[in-house]
Amino acid sequence: MSPPLTSRASDIRAVLSKHTEMRLSQVLERLTGSASEIEKERKKQRERFHLPSLIESGAVCVTQIQMATHILKGIHPDPEVKKATNILVTPSDLAKVAYVGSHVLGDEFDVDATGNGAFNKKTYEIFLLLNAEFEGSSVLNLLKNRDPDAIAALGGSSEQSAKWAEAFARIDSPRCNKPASHTLAKQIYWLVADDPHDDASYHLLAPLYPTSLAHRVYQKLQDDRFGDEARAAREARKQGVFHERPVREYPNLAIQTLGGTKPQNISQLNSERRGDNCLLASFPPLWRSLEVKPLYGTASLFKRYGARLAVRNLVKQLRGFLVETTSSNVRTRQTRDEIVLALIDELVQFSAELRTLEPGWSAAPECELPEAQRAFLDPLGSGLTVDDAVDRVAADFANWLNAQLREPLPVGDPEFLHWRKLAREPLHDMQEEVAHEQ
């Protein structure tokens, strides 16, 4: 039975409850889908952000997770947090140098959670919860100082709350008790003296992935590319009028995906980015003229798309893998989806090439493509408004892929639905990016 709380302990409990309600509200605002899907997800999230159960279950998770600003799993996903070093630093305490680094984050930065992919999200929420402020300090600092009211505010019996407080007080502690790297991690011999022939003139460096900095870069690029103000600034430029916000472009931006189809296995912030790690171009312009021709005399874009060498090779790889694989497990599904996502990347590239053509090519009588495909490939010149163009193109892709695999594989509706789901989001992102750039 829980002992009665003091007035101060009740105030701390109220702070924790208010934070949990705020986080729940943020999550519920982002829900999309059908009414039944949203209601189902609402119930799930309310259970997840129920303060007593969040505290109780979170205390079990924290020992398997490392809170960090620099993680090793961004370099390679295999190392365990208890066997390899991950670092939590305050960026403002780092040396100030004339290069972009984690020091530029100052005191405003996101701490990541890495370790057991099943517990990253919950531990991340616990960390945010414990950093709620009370009387000019965080609840976490109160627990570290064994504040009796903060301990009691966690709930439960006196013995149980003391155990929870002990676990939470170590949430940001290192999980590996000594500096250690991993055989699969990258290592660099760095010359620190004048003689490169002298082995003693080198330090062996083990780089870590700057997850907090990478997340800030991602947030900045998302705002510059898709934010409301950025969209208004691009519209102002299009109309030839002044806007106080500058328009920022990122040509040749590359996306490195960390974690494959399971980005949560890397870290929580990586999961929030869906595994996307933005890489800015760092090379001089290289111009290459592509012979891009309009799709005339064909009833589907997938006839020309399927003839591309890279697409043929990927289909052959996927078909061979599925024929030779007899077991259905997580690794099998992950490998299968990685090949399909590569096919979808080729579709995005193919579509981007066609969008470099003079707008209006799809309106020619020689173009026999379906309306949805014309609206998707020639959004500025087709003269068509097809609200579900992305969904229909994704379905066309799923049908095409099933046709490529049907001999000798027994594919059908379940596969169709899965391929369509995988294709929908990248195609939607492409459509959104083009819409924002108009």
Salt bridges, closest charged atoms under 4 A:
GLU80 OE1 - LYS83 NZ 3.97
GLU125 OE2 - ARG23 NH2 2.46
GLU125 OE2 - ARG48 NH2 3.40
GLU135 OE1 - ARG8 NH2 3.20
ASP147 OD1 - ARG8 NH1 2.94
ASP149 OD2 - ARG8 NH1 3.04
GLU159 OE2 - LYS163 NZ 3.65
GLU166 OE2 - ARG170 NH1 3.55
ASP172 OD2 - LYS144 NZ 2.86
ASP223 OD2 - ARG245 NH2 2.86
ASP224 OD1 - LYS220 NZ 3.80
ASP224 OD1 - ARG245 NH2 2.64
ASP224 OD1 - ARG248 NH1 3.22
ASP228 OD1 - ARG231 NH2 3.86
GLU229 OE1 - ARG245 NH1 3.78
GLU249 OE2 - ARG237 NH2 3.17
GLU272 OE1 - HIS215 NE2 3.94
GLU291 OE2 - LYS293 NZ 3.38
ASP337 OD1 - ARG336 NE 3.01
ASP337 OD1 - HIS418 NE2 2.99
GLU346 OE1 - ARG308 NH2 3.81
GLU353 OE1 - ARG308 NH1 3.13
ASP388 OD1 - ARG392 NH1 3.45
ASP391 OD1 - ARG424 NE 3.03
GLU425 OE2 - ARG274 NH1 1.88
ASP429 OD2 - ARG274 NH2 3.48
GLU432 OE2 - HIS428 NE2 3.97
GLU432 OE1 - HIS436 NE2 3.58
GLU433 OE1 - ARG225 NH2 2.86
